[in-house]
């Protein structure tokens, strides 16, 4: 059974945007702030796509999730 993950990590953002690790972490902080999430809460792939204006399907294909 293949498990699809729903959480996006800094390494994923690096692969998508070409940002450095610290830049990807800052991006996650910005998204959490925009969504009103606490620092311990996860950002989903869908939330990332909505924030960045990217297609969810294209990102899932790119990340193989």
N, C-alpha and C positions, 0 to 999 in steps of 0.2 A: 504494500500500500504506500503510495507516494503522499507525503505530507506537504501541503502547500503552506508556506509561512506567510504571515500577514504583516510582520514587523519589518521596517527598513532600518538598516544599520549604516554607520558612516562609510564602511567599505563599499556598500551598494551605491551610496551617493557619489563616492569617488569614481566608481566605474561609470556612472551615468553622466556626471558633469565634468570629470577631469580635475576636480578640485583636490587640494591637499587634504590630508586627514583632519587637520585642525579646521580647515575651511568647511569640510563636511560636517564636523561636529557643531560648528557655529550655525550652519544652516539648520540642523536639527533643533538647536536652541531657539532659533527664530520661528520655526514652524510651531514648536510647543507654545511659545509665547502668543503667537497669532491665534492658536486654537484654545488658549486658556488652560493648557495642561500643566501639571506639576512636573518638576524635573525627573521624578521617578516613573512617570508614565511614558509608555511607548508611542511612537508615531507609526501609523500603518502605511503600507505602500500606497493605498488609495488616498490617504490624506496628503501624502507627499505629492502624488500626481495632481491632485486638485490644487494644491498650493502652487506648484510649478507650472501648471497648465499643460501637463503631458498626458499622453494616452496611457491608461492603465494597462491595456493589452500589450502595447509596445514595450513597456517597462517590464512586464512579466516575462515576455519572450526574451528580452535582453538579459534578465537576471535568472532565467530558467526556473521561475517559481509559479 
